[in-house]
Amino acid sequence: MARIYHNPKAKGSGTGKAFKAEISFTYQGIRKRKSKTFDTKREAKKWIADLELNKSNGTNYFKANMKFVDWYWLWFLTYKEKLVAPATKATYRATYKHMKKLIPRVTVEGLNRPIIQGYVNALNRSHETIRKDLTHIRTALRDAVADGVIPRNPADGEVKIVADESLTKSDQRKFMPEADYRQIRDWLLSRSLTIQHTNWFLLMVISQSALRVGEAIALREDDFDFERNTIRVDESYDSIRQQLRSPKTKNANRVVPVPEVLMKRVRIWILEHRSALYRKGIDNPNGYIMFNGHAKFPKASSINKSYHHLQKKLGIVGGYSTHTLRHTLASLLITDNAVSVAYVSKYLGHSSELITRKYYLGLIPEQIAVEQAKVVKVIMNA
């Protein structure tokens, strides 16, 4: 049902638009009404006609009037929940919680760039957390445009990320100096490790292969090819949900070449690991080599704690996370002219070469100093 009438608020005031249009409809058993004011009856008629036309598109005007936080959750359940990894789902849920707190009453059609910028300003989180929230909002709104719910994406314009610097990792904390990396790598390779040192053994594998932590935890005996000195990666362990799953991306299913020195250590570890589990009466039918003495996979938090302890033991200052081993080795590979960026991308299991260039090109402190010296030399000789 639709009607157009003179706007009572405009009478005698000299302000306000002369006509008001209303349209009512039912969506999923709920009766709703939408209204808008216009300067002319012709504009009001056109607005009603457009809405009537949109009825065949799933009552988009109803969705446009939904609270954005509710529409976002419906969008997540429809388009993302069954398709993304558990860790990624957690980031979508985190965005939902942030929106419930900061923009609980804003409608889909009422959302605009100033509101989105205000949301970002109020988040007070790390740069990475804000970037993820903004990406989720932009993607959800892009689908809203594609579905005809709103005419344009208000998040397509520039939105500046205002992050809490104390929560944001600098590049210096993501990449350790090459000397520190080599010290840790050499110490791990020189130790005689038993099942009590599963975390250290796992760190040794990462230091020689740049595997993600979850990929290293999920390694099985038959993933190692001792003739070709390679590791097959086709599984990952989610420490939060304590479950095995496919690797992060399709390209993460890969075969990684590693130094022979690592393979020798792995061969010894497998024999001693089998013996230790047998003595403890622990079955390991799938041959997972990171299964610890408690018949469990190690937790990512426990591995990180062991890594911090090792840094203190070696006198390394910085408090680097486990992932810095992967970051640092990746950066060493990509800055070596003997290895192509395209291959390094495949080696790391990235979804695209662009990601490899973005995150790993020349960020180790010593390499930055070398490149700076080259820049000065070129300027002086110009």
N, C-alpha and C positions, 0 to 999 in steps of 0.2 A: 504494500500500500504506500502511495506517495501523495504528497500535497505541497502546494506553494501558497504562501499567504504573506501579508504585509508584516514586517518585523515590528512587533510592539515596542521594542526597545529603541527603535529609531524615531518614533512619533514625538514631535515637538522638541526633540533634543538637538536636532541639527547635526547629530553625529550618528554613526552606525549605518549599516547598509539597509536598504529599503525592503528587501524581500528575504524571506526565510523559507528554505525547502527542507522537507523531512521525508525520510523513507524508512519503512519498517520491514523487517524480514525475520525469518526463523532459520537458525543454524544449529544443527544437531539438537533440536528440541528446545533451543533457547531463543526467546523473543528479544530482538534487539532493535534499537532505533538510532538512526544517524541523521544529523542535521547540519546545515551550513547556511550562512547568510550571503546575499549577493546584491549588487547594485541594480541589476535589471532582472526582470522575470525571464528573459531569454537565457541568461546565464544559468539561472536556477533550473530551467527546463533541460538545458544541455547536461548539467550535472546529474540530474535524475536519470536521464536517458543513458548516460555513460555507466551509471551504477546498475541499471536494469540490464544493460548489455553484459556486464561483468558477472551476472548471476550464474551464467554457464561456466564461469571459470572458477567455481568452487567458493562462491561468496567471499571474494577477496576483500571486500570492504569490511567484512566482519573481522578477518584476520588483521587488517590494517589497524583496527581499533583494539586489538589485543594488547595487553601489556607486553613490552618487548621481551622481558625476562621469561614470560610464559611461552611466547612464540619461539624464542631461542631454544628452550628446553624441548618443545615439540619438534623443532627442526633437528636437534641433536638426536633424539630418539628415532626419527624417521630416516635421516641420511647418514648418520655417523656411528651410532652405537654398535651396530653389527659389523661394521667395516674396518674399524681402527683397532690398534693394539691396546691392551689394558692400560699401559702407561700413558698413551695418548688420550684415552677416555678420561683419565684422571685430570688431565689439563683442561678438557672441555667442562668437566664438573666444577673445577676450580673457578673457571670464568663465570659459570652460572652462580656460584656462591658470591662472587664479587659483585655481580650485577644485582642480586637480590638485596645486597646491603646498600649499594650506591645509587642505583636507578630502578627502584622497585615499581614505580608507578608510571614510568614513561611508556607511551604506546609505540607501536611499530611506526605508524605514520608521524608520530610526534618526535621521533628521534632525529636529531640533526647534528651537524658537525660540532657546534659549540658544546652541546651536551656530551658528545663523545670525548671531546678534548677535556671537559670538566671531569668526566669519569676517569680518564687517564691521569689527570693531575691529582685526583684524590686517592688513587690506588696505593701510592706509597710503597711500591714493591720494587724488585730488581728489574733491570732493563729487560731481561729475558722473559720474566713473567708478564710484564706489560706488553711486550711484543706478541706473545702468544694470545693474550686476551684480545688485543687489537686485530690480530689475524682471524680469530674465531668470529668476532663481530663483523668484520668485513666480509667474510665468506658467507655467513648467515644472511647478511643483507643483500649480497649478490644473488643468492638464491631467491630472496624475497622479490627482487626485481625481475628475475627470470620467470617467477610464478605469477607475475602481475599484481602482487600484493601492494607494492609501492612503485612509483614511476622511476625513481633513481636511487642510487646507493649514496647515502649521506656521508659514508666513511671513505668514499673514493678520493676526497680532497686530502690535503696534507694535515696529518695529525701528529703533533710533536710528542715524542716519548719523554716524559719527565720522570726519571727513575731515582730511587734511593741509592745513592752511590755506595753507601755502606753495605748494601745487599747485592751490589752488582760486581761480578768478577771482572777484574781488569785483564788485559791480555797477558800481563806479567804473571798473573796467577793461573792462567790457562796453559801457559807454556813455560816449562822450567828451563834454566840455562843448560846448554848441551853438556857441560862438564858435570852437572848434578845428575843428569840422565845417565851418563856413562858410569858414574860412580855407583848408582843404584843397580844398573844392569850388571856390571862386573861383580858386585858383591853378591847378588842373587845367583849368578852362574857359578860362583866359587864355593857356595855352601853345599853341605851334604844335608838334604832336606828329607824329613820323614813325614808320615801322615799328620803329625802334630803341627807341621809347618805348611799345611795345605794352602793357606792364604799366601804365603811367600812363594810357593811354587806357582800359584796362579799368576801372581805379579810378574814372575820370571817369564812365563809364557807370553803375557801381554807385552812385556818390554821387548820381545823378539818378534812379535807378530802384529802389533797394533790392533788386536782384537778388542771389541767392546767387552765389558766385564761380563755381561750376560752370556755372550757367545763363548767366552773362555770357561765359564762355569759349566756349560752344557756339553763340553767336549767329551767324546767317547774314545776308547782305545782304537777303534777301527777308523777314526777320523784322521789318523796319522799314517802317511805313506812314507815309510822309512827308506825306500829306494829312491824316491824323487824328492825327499825332504820337503813335503808339503803338508798342510793342514786343511781338511775339508770343513767348511762352516755351513751348516744347514739347520741349526737349532739355537735357541737362546733361552735363558732362564730368567724369569721375572721374580726377583727376590721379594717384592712387595706382596704379590699374590701367590708366591711359592708354586709356580707352575711353569712347565716347559711350553714353548710356543715357537712359531716360525720366526726367523730373524726380522730385524726392524723394517727392511725394504726388500723388494724382489732381488735387487742387485746385491743384497747382503748374503745371498746364497752364493758361495764362491770357494775357490781353492787358493790358499795363501802359501807362497814359498817362504821358507824360514832357514836360518843358518844351520849347518850341520851340528854345531855345538849344542843347540837347543834340542835337536832330535836325539842326540846321545843322552842328554839328561832326561828326556821324556821316556826313553827306552828303560833306563834304570828305574825311574819313578814308577812306571807301570808294574814292573816286577815286584818292587817293594810294596806298592800300594795293594796289589792283589794279596800278598802275604799278610799285610797288616789287617785288612778287612777279614780275611779267613780266620786269623787268630781271635778277632773280636766277634766272630759268628755273624758277620754282616753280609747279606746277599747283595750282589751287584750284577744281575743278569745282563744289563745293557752296557756294562763296561764303562760307566761314567768315571773319569779319572779324577774329578774334583770331589767325589763323594768323601766326606770326612769321617773321622772316627766315631761320630755320633749318628752315623747312617743318614746324614743330611747333606744337602748342598750348602756351601757357605753363603752367608748373607752379604749383600753388597756393603752394608754398613760395617760389618765385621772386617771385610777386606780393606775398606778405607781406613779403619782404625789401625789395622796392622801396617798399612802404608805410612800413616803418620808416625807410628812408633819407629818404623825403619828410618824415616828421615831424621828423627831426633837422634837415633843411634849413630847415624853417619854424620851428624852435625850439619845437616842441610836445613837452612832457614827458608820458610815460605809457606809451610802447611799445605802443600799441593794435594789435590784430590787424585784418586786412582786414575781418573780419565786423562790426567796430564801426561801419563806415559804414552797413551795413544796419540794425543795431540802433538806431543813433542816429536815422537818418531815419525808421525805423518808429515810434520813440517820439515824434518830433515830429508825425507824422501822427495818431497815436492820441490825443494830448493836445490837438489842435486841434478845438474843438467843431464846426467846419464840416464835418468828415469823420466819418462814422459808424464805429464799431468794426467793424461787420459788413463794410463795404466795405474797410477797411484789412486785414482778415483775408483777403479775396479778393485784394487787391492784392499782399499778401506771399506768397500761395500756401500759407497754413496749412491744415492738415487740419480745424481747427475754430476758432471764435471764442474759445473758452476759452483756447487756447494763446496767442492774440494778447494777451488781457487779462493772462494770467499773466506773460508775459515782457517786455511793453513798456509797461505802464501807469505813466506818471509816474516814470521812473527816471533821467532826465537831471538832473544836479546842480542846475542852475538851477531846474528845475521843482519839485524837492523843496523848495527854499528858498521858492518861491512858495506851495506848498501848506502848508508849515509856518506861514507868516505868516497864511494864511487861518484855520488852526486856532486860532492864538492870538487872532485877532480875534473869532472866534465865541465863544471862552471868555470873553473880556473883556466882550463885549456880552450874555452870557447873563443 
